Amino acid sequence: MIHIILLEPVIPGNVGAIARVMKNFGFDKLVLVGPHCDHLCDEARNRAKHAQDVLENAEVSEFFVIDDYDYLIATTAKIGSEYNISRSPLTPDELAGKIKSISPKKKIGLVIGREGPGMFNEEIAKCDFIATIPADPAYPTLNISHSVAVLLYALHNELAAKSSSSHVTPIGKKEKDQVLRMFDELFNNLPWETPERRETQKTLWKRVIGKAMLTKRESFAVMGLLTKVQHKIGAVKKAPVRKLSVKHKARPKPKQKAKPRTKPKKTAPKKTAPKKPAKMRVAPKKHVKKKPKKPVPKKKGKRYK
């Protein structure tokens, strides 16, 4: 069941026009939070035409009661960059596809901002996700009654079509809050450089869970995983820290990577000039005095004639 929530409306004609648009597309739950005008005055009734019952049955509240809804969708014309997580929006068609998967028994609030400033960042942060209507960047802001008309047109077309997965419905607020609480506990037990980084992670995962439209089976799987992570972190914190001796504190030398073996390149032998034979050195001859030969005595014998 979808409720159209108007934050602090000022112009009664806009309230009447929104009531008429709601009647056109089959919606009848109107909530006025802190109105600054009479929604039953002549101006509002004249603009509503045949939607007087929507005006008369409208719920008026001084405060925005968030806990009454299973899902809250914010609307804004100001979209942020990729790093502005809280203002990362869906288009009307994407929004319609998400809402179609939710059971009609779940209470969904489509929050429409103020005529001037729109919705504040604190209010957007409390919603599950946001939607925006793509328009010309030169003047992207629509009148609130026109915005409601575009959004309800997309919702009406999508909800009128039959879905093959209508029997599978996403979790409600109770289960969704339980998943988010477990994420918060996990983030609180993890070390962060600054508290702002922890809060950024909480906001990011709130958007992820809101857009995911988890089924009960999926939510149980996520909670089971978070429980195991929590137990693992607790076991690591409780484990005794062993003090290493000085010898063990030395860091091991890094292993040098073995160089890949490469085959030596074949090169042609270098041409060299033939070597000259080395000269032999001969020792000089020593002069030795020769002994004079003794004269051989002649033998005396007979002479023959």
RABEL-V857517 format. One record per backbone hydrogen bond with DSSP energy under -1.0 kcal/mol. NH is the residue of the N-H (numbers start at 1). CO is the residue of the C=O. Records with the same first field share a line. If there is no record, write none. Layout:
NH = CO + CO
//
This chain:
3 = 108
4 = 29
5 = 110
6 = 31
7 = 112
8 = 33
15 = 11
16 = 12
17 = 13
18 = 14
19 = 15
20 = 16
21 = 17
22 = 18
23 = 19
24 = 20
25 = 21
27 = 22
31 = 4
32 = 59
33 = 6
34 = 61
36 = 9
41 = 38
45 = 41
46 = 42
47 = 43
48 = 44
49 = 45
51 = 48
55 = 51
56 = 52
57 = 53
58 = 55
59 = 30
61 = 32
66 = 64
69 = 66
70 = 107
71 = 107
73 = 109
74 = 129
76 = 131
80 = 87
85 = 83
87 = 84
88 = 85
90 = 130
95 = 91
96 = 92
97 = 93
98 = 94
99 = 95
100 = 96
102 = 99
106 = 103
108 = 1
109 = 71
110 = 3
111 = 73
112 = 5
114 = 118
124 = 120
125 = 121
127 = 124
128 = 72
129 = 72
131 = 74
132 = 90
139 = 136
147 = 143
148 = 144
149 = 145
150 = 146
151 = 147
152 = 148
153 = 149
154 = 150
155 = 151
156 = 152
157 = 153
158 = 154
159 = 155
160 = 156
168 = 165
171 = 214
176 = 172
177 = 173
178 = 174
179 = 175
180 = 176
181 = 177
182 = 178
183 = 179
184 = 180
185 = 181
186 = 182
187 = 183
188 = 184
189 = 185
198 = 194
199 = 195
200 = 196
201 = 197
202 = 198
203 = 199
204 = 200
205 = 201
206 = 202
207 = 203
208 = 204
209 = 205
210 = 206
211 = 207
212 = 208
219 = 215
220 = 216
221 = 217
222 = 218
223 = 219
224 = 220
225 = 221
226 = 222
227 = 223
228 = 224
229 = 225
230 = 226
231 = 227
232 = 228
233 = 229
234 = 230
235 = 231
236 = 232
237 = 233
238 = 234
239 = 235
249 = 245
//
